[in-house]
Amino acid sequence: MTIPTDSKQVSQSHCVQPETELVQLGRDPMSHERAVNPPIQRGSTLLFDQAADLYHAGPNQPIKGYGLEGLSTQDRLCEALTQISRGMGAVLASSGLQALTLALMATTKGGDHVLLTDSSYGPTRRFCREVLGPYGVETEIYDPRIGAGIEALIQPNTSLIILESPGSLTFEIQDIPAITAVAKAHQIATLIDDTWSAGLYMKPFELGVDISMQALTKYQSGHADVLAGALITHSPKWLAKLKSMHQMLGIGTAAEEAWLTLRGLRTMGLRMAHQDKVARQIAAWLEARSEVAQVLHPALPSHPDHALWQRDFTGAGGVFSVVLKPVATAKVHAMCEAYRLFSMGFSWGGYESLALPSSLNVKRRFPSQHAQGPLMRYAIGLEAPEDLLADLEHGFSVLNDA
């Protein structure tokens, strides 16, 4: 797939591949002493030549008032993220969760009704329940596979539909165009957690979404040493509202974090392509294991939403889940503790492979189309596939002997 870029290094009329775009975006060597990478620009106090500008600077003005709003390093990252996702603007946050909560604050008010996919990231659900709820915002959980049927849930005060595709832990693929078509017909905003595709393997705005959230902690930074998030939109109205709420909440993202994320973007295409390839290989191997009841990976033909994934995505990254056949929790823990390469941890998207026993984290109101049994989430890193398979084999030997 070829994609246009507005980078100064590539003609606007020229189409380049994603890997080339990731190398070129968010940098302009001629503006900073010809160095390939942009500098880290830090600062809190900004100086003004004109007194009239002091109180007219703000999120929607060409002049910034304070370093908290970000300087050139953050601006370059926003530029790159915006172009990768085919948006028109972005704001940064100090984590993916903070980006999500910023979006929820900007799109809701007391008395509103919100529709949240049952397969959402757990902290999103928690924020809706424990923060928005007491402020008078009602959250209704919907079946992630509802598609156009979501129209039956629309109320006069519905202000936002929250999507996540694939779903957290259980990897349902949502019919995004069907849901966004209903939302647009009722003038309801849509927000998607697009961390899994990193804006690279799926383009939410082409599918009708208004706001896309990405946890830059994951694939964009890519080295398990950054905490950052972003909201991207192609709507001038929503960009203005996001920037305004960003300023009112006093949200800032460190220049070092922005710089490290820009650095990570340069290799994200290569890393994700490798992780996708190896993850599919490992997922197929796991499907054939006698200990496994089901593999939840949208790129596998066996996945119930595989056709939707083929329609809307160009790749899959390296994160998927496995449902084991019923077995004691102690045996699952013994398997995880026996891994030599797979470490246990909650994040993903870095160079290291992770395994996470997840059954306790899955809270669902609607029956899922997957087998019953202990749930394991795997995040594939950059290790050799042969070594990862050997590690999984070793883990199963411990599971069977424990």
TIVEXNU-548219 format. One record per residue (C-alpha): x negated, y, z. Coordinates in steps of 0.25 Angstrom, whole numbers, padded with zeros to 4 digits, always signed. Layout:
N
XYZ/...
//
This chain:
402
+0000+0000+0000/-0006+0014-0004/-0003+0026+0004/-0005+0041+0002/-0013+0049+0012/-0015+0064+0014/-0029+0063+0020/-0039+0073+0015/-0048+0062+0011/-0038+0056+0001/-0030+0063-0009/-0015+0064-0006/-0012+0058-0019/-0020+0046-0017/-0015+0033-0011/-0024+0025-0001/-0023+0012+0006/-0020+0013+0021/-0034+0010+0025/-0040+0021+0017/-0029+0031+0023/-0033+0027+0037/-0047+0030+0034/-0044+0044+0028/-0033+0050+0037/-0035+0059+0048/-0049+0064+0045/-0055+0076+0037/-0070+0075+0038/-0072+0089+0031/-0065+0096+0043/-0074+0090+0054/-0089+0091+0049/-0087+0080+0039/-0087+0069+0049/-0078+0057+0045/-0070+0056+0058/-0063+0068+0064/-0068+0074+0077/-0062+0072+0090/-0055+0086+0093/-0052+0088+0108/-0047+0100+0115/-0036+0105+0124/-0036+0120+0123/-0034+0125+0109/-0037+0140+0105/-0029+0150+0098/-0032+0162+0090/-0019+0168+0090/-0011+0171+0103/+0002+0168+0095/-0002+0154+0092/-0004+0150+0107/+0011+0148+0109/+0015+0144+0095/+0006+0132+0095/+0013+0118+0096/+0016+0105+0090/+0023+0110+0078/+0014+0122+0075/+0001+0122+0067/-0007+0127+0080/-0008+0117+0092/-0008+0123+0106/-0015+0113+0114/-0025+0101+0112/-0015+0091+0118/-0008+0092+0104/-0020+0086+0098/-0031+0092+0089/-0037+0088+0076/-0041+0074+0080/-0026+0071+0084/-0021+0078+0072/-0030+0069+0062/-0024+0057+0069/-0010+0062+0067/-0013+0065+0053/-0018+0051+0050/-0006+0044+0058/+0004+0052+0051/-0001+0049+0037/-0003+0034+0040/+0012+0033+0044/+0016+0043+0033/+0022+0053+0043/+0021+0068+0044/+0015+0070+0058/+0011+0063+0071/+0009+0065+0086/-0001+0058+0095/+0001+0052+0109/-0008+0046+0119/-0002+0032+0117/+0008+0025+0108/+0018+0025+0120/+0017+0040+0122/+0019+0042+0107/+0032+0033+0109/+0037+0041+0121/+0034+0054+0114/+0043+0050+0102/+0054+0045+0112/+0054+0059+0119/+0054+0067+0106/+0065+0059+0100/+0075+0058+0111/+0083+0066+0122/+0092+0064+0133/+0105+0057+0128/+0099+0050+0116/+0100+0036+0112/+0087+0028+0107/+0087+0015+0100/+0074+0007+0104/+0070-0006+0097/+0070-0018+0106/+0056-0022+0101/+0050-0009+0105/+0037-0007+0113/+0040-0009+0128/+0036+0005+0133/+0045+0012+0122/+0056+0004+0128/+0052+0008+0142/+0051+0023+0139/+0065+0023+0133/+0070+0016+0145/+0063+0023+0156/+0060+0037+0151/+0070+0040+0140/+0081+0033+0148/+0081+0042+0160/+0081+0054+0151/+0094+0050+0145/+0089+0043+0132/+0096+0029+0130/+0088+0018+0123/+0095+0007+0116/+0087-0005+0112/+0090-0011+0099/+0086-0024+0091/+0073-0022+0083/+0079-0030+0072/+0092-0021+0071/+0089-0014+0058/+0100-0006+0053/+0109-0011+0064/+0103-0001+0073/+0114+0009+0068/+0124+0002+0077/+0116+0007+0089/+0115+0021+0085/+0122+0031+0094/+0125+0046+0092/+0114+0049+0102/+0103+0039+0096/+0091+0048+0093/+0080+0037+0091/+0077+0023+0086/+0064+0017+0090/+0058+0006+0082/+0046-0003+0083/+0042-0012+0072/+0037-0022+0074/+0043-0023+0088/+0033-0023+0100/+0030-0038+0104/+0041-0045+0096/+0038-0038+0082/+0051-0036+0077/+0051-0028+0064/+0062-0018+0063/+0070-0014+0051/+0064+0000+0052/+0071+0006+0039/+0085+0001+0043/+0084+0007+0057/+0078+0020+0052/+0089+0022+0041/+0099+0021+0052/+0092+0031+0061/+0091+0041+0049/+0105+0039+0046/+0108+0043+0061/+0097+0054+0062/+0090+0046+0073/+0075+0046+0075/+0067+0033+0073/+0053+0030+0080/+0045+0018+0078/+0033+0012+0085/+0024+0009+0073/+0012+0005+0081/+0011-0009+0075/+0010-0004+0060/+0001+0008+0065/+0008+0016+0053/+0000+0008+0044/+0008-0004+0041/+0022+0002+0042/+0026+0016+0038/+0038+0020+0048/+0042+0033+0041/+0044+0025+0027/+0054+0017+0035/+0062+0029+0041/+0056+0030+0054/+0054+0044+0060/+0043+0043+0071/+0032+0032+0071/+0024+0029+0084/+0011+0022+0083/+0002+0018+0095/-0012+0023+0090/-0017+0014+0102/-0016+0002+0093/-0020+0001+0078/-0024+0015+0075/-0034+0017+0086/-0037+0002+0085/-0048+0000+0095/-0040-0002+0108/-0046+0011+0114/-0035+0022+0110/-0022+0026+0116/-0013+0034+0107/+0000+0035+0099/+0006+0043+0088/+0020+0047+0083/+0021+0049+0068/+0033+0055+0060/+0037+0059+0046/+0048+0069+0052/+0045+0083+0054/+0056+0084+0064/+0050+0072+0072/+0036+0077+0071/+0040+0090+0077/+0047+0083+0089/+0036+0074+0092/+0026+0085+0092/+0035+0093+0101/+0037+0082+0111/+0022+0078+0110/+0018+0092+0115/+0029+0093+0125/+0025+0080+0132/+0010+0084+0131/+0005+0072+0124/-0009+0072+0119/-0018+0062+0112/-0033+0063+0115/-0042+0067+0103/-0051+0054+0106/-0039+0045+0104/-0034+0052+0091/-0049+0051+0086/-0050+0036+0090/-0037+0033+0083/-0041+0040+0070/-0054+0032+0071/-0045+0019+0072/-0036+0023+0060/-0048+0021+0051/-0049+0006+0053/-0034+0004+0057/-0031-0002+0043/-0042-0012+0043/-0039-0016+0057/-0024-0018+0055/-0026-0025+0042/-0035-0035+0049/-0026-0036+0062/-0014-0039+0053/-0021-0049+0045/-0027-0057+0057/-0014-0055+0065/-0006-0062+0054/-0016-0073+0053/-0015-0075+0068/+0000-0074+0068/+0002-0085+0057/-0008-0094+0065/+0000-0091+0078/+0013-0095+0071/+0008-0109+0069/+0004-0111+0083/+0012-0121+0091/+0012-0112+0103/+0019-0100+0095/+0034-0099+0094/+0033-0087+0085/+0024-0076+0080/+0030-0062+0079/+0022-0055+0068/+0030-0047+0057/+0020-0051+0046/+0023-0066+0047/+0034-0071+0038/+0040-0078+0051/+0043-0065+0057/+0058-0062+0057/+0055-0047+0052/+0044-0051+0042/+0052-0045+0030/+0054-0032+0037/+0039-0031+0041/+0036-0034+0026/+0045-0023+0022/+0040-0012+0031/+0025-0016+0035/+0013-0017+0027/+0005-0024+0038/+0006-0030+0052/-0006-0026+0061/-0010-0036+0071/+0000-0037+0082/+0011-0048+0084/+0017-0057+0094/+0018-0072+0096/+0029-0080+0104/+0023-0092+0110/+0032-0104+0113/+0037-0105+0127/+0025-0106+0137/+0022-0102+0151/+0017-0088+0153/+0005-0092+0160/+0000-0100+0148/+0002-0088+0139/-0006-0080+0149/-0017-0091+0149/-0017-0090+0134/-0019-0075+0133/-0030-0075+0144/-0037-0086+0136/-0039-0077+0124/-0053-0073+0121/-0051-0063+0110/-0036-0059+0112/-0035-0049+0124/-0023-0046+0132/-0018-0032+0131/-0006-0023+0127/-0011-0014+0116/-0015-0019+0102/-0021-0013+0089/-0035-0013+0093/-0047-0022+0088/-0044-0032+0099/-0034-0044+0099/-0024-0044+0110/-0014-0054+0115/-0002-0050+0124/+0008-0059+0131/+0020-0051+0129/+0033-0059+0133/+0035-0050+0146/+0034-0037+0137/+0045-0041+0128/+0059-0035+0132/+0070-0037+0122/+0085-0035+0122/+0087-0041+0108/+0083-0056+0105/+0070-0056+0097/+0068-0065+0085/+0057-0073+0091/+0054-0085+0099/+0055-0086+0114/+0042-0087+0121/+0029-0080+0126/+0026-0068+0117/+0012-0064+0114/+0007-0052+0106/-0006-0052+0099/-0013-0040+0093/-0024-0044+0083/-0037-0037+0083/-0049-0037+0074/-0055-0050+0079/-0058-0062+0069/-0045-0069+0067/-0052-0083+0069/-0056-0078+0083/-0042-0074+0086/-0036-0087+0082/-0046-0094+0090/-0043-0086+0102/-0028-0089+0100/-0031-0103+0099/-0038-0103+0112/-0027-0096+0118/-0017-0107+0114/-0026-0118+0119/-0025-0111+0133/-0010-0109+0131/-0008-0124+0129/-0017-0128+0140/-0013-0118+0151/
//
